[in-house]
Amino acid sequence: MERNDPYAALRIREFNLFLLVRFALVFGWSMQFVVIEWQVYALTEDPLSLGIIGLCEFLPAFFLAPFAGHIVDKKEKRNLFTVCIGLFSLISFGLFLLTSDKVESSWETHFILFGIYALVFFGGVLRAFFGPTIFSLIALLVPKKVYPNAATWSSSTWKGANVFGALCGGFFIAWIGVHYTLGIIFFLVMLSLLLVFQIAPKPILNKSSKETVRESLEAGISFVFNDKVILGALTLDMIAVLFGGAVAIFAVFAKDILDAGPKGFGILNAALSSGSIITMLATTYIPITKNTGKKLLISVFGFGVCMIIFGASKLLWLSVIALFFSGVFDGISMVVRQTILQLKTPDAMRGRVGAVNSMFVGSSNELGALESGIAARLFGAPLAVIFGGSVTLIIVVLIKMKNKALSELDLREDIEKHNSEAS
């Protein structure tokens, strides 16, 4: 068997440029999420308002995802990625203007909130395109035999940007305020826009030019739902994020339960992601290929347990530890899921499969934010998180019993197959 090269994908120049672009974007997006959550809760002191943010982003991201996947498969990926980044810069600049002292002193609070929700909604539209575009572009930057390694580095970059973005977001709010933090975010988005032009345009691999939109959408959705391994992996991750996640109400824990302030808010956000990135970097040296399905089930189960501990905790240090280890388990889950998708998805369907992945996992972040906000308002934040973690455990047990293909999944044969094809 060919020796594992943990830096295989990093030896490709355009993939390195892609990682820089993705880091700058996600770093800025993560900071923006933290800033918006903090600002909205400061204006309303109502956890339901945090859920509304999730709903505003979920609706367009979910319902436009299938159409976005169809468009991504038909269009050149680098240019489409560039357009998405350019439009994202408008959102960042809009939020920067909306939080200026002049606007806050002359506008009513509900008008400012409406403006924030509108920009978040626009961001949800872009999210529908970002996911499948990035998923498709990765496969055009590296050879097939490097897919698992590229998926790991891409996921690690995403999580690393989340770590520093969330951490810096909380600290920058305390140091320079919401308005100037959003100015830094706008600068990062513009930097990523300049970098993406260093990547050359890529060929369009979907040759089914006579395929109707309906046929295209049905083909992508049918592919995912007929593959038990892909469907099971996406379902596990969706449930964990939808019910087990508590990111949307971290502001409630930091301010009202742990009395940690904005710095503690940033630490809570960073703790979850820091465990993930450490785990994902480790998997570049120790690939998670043997007994992959079992490891996926165990990781999601462990994530649920950690979230229950976080929900019950009244101590900052215990909450941080629980979130860190939940991130460790989440990192394993993410690497496995991305590797499965990259290895088992045909080139011509990457946009549509990436869109379905966004519907399952990406949009569940926003829907999970709404669920967390509603549950926190009805039952209190601690009980809401404990309930979500418990639901995650139940779903893991059910999938273990019902989905034999996922439970017995071993990726070594798939990786060897792609290596032999590339030889």
Secondary structure, DSSP 8 states (H G I E B T S, - for coil): -----TTTGGGSHHHHHHHHHHHHHHHHHHHHHHHHHHHHHHHH--HHHHHHHHHHHHHHHHHHHHHHHHHHHHS-HHHHHHHHHHHHHHHHHHHHHHTSHHHHHHS-HHHHHHHHHHHHHHHHHHHHHHHHHHHHHHHHHS-GGGHHHHHHHHHHHHHHHHHHHHHHHHHHHHHHHHHHHHHHHHHHHHHHHHHHTTS---------TT--HHHHHHHHHHHHHH-HHHHHHHHHHHHIIIII--GGGHHHIIIIIS--HHHHHHHHHHHHHHHHHHHHHHHTTS---TTHHHHHHHHHHHHHHHHHHHHH--SHHHHHHHHHHHHHHHHHHHHHHHHHHHHHS-GGGHHHHHHHHIIIIIHHHHHHHHHHHHHHHHH-HHHHHHHHHHHHHHHHHHHHHH-HHHHT--THHHHHHHHHHH-
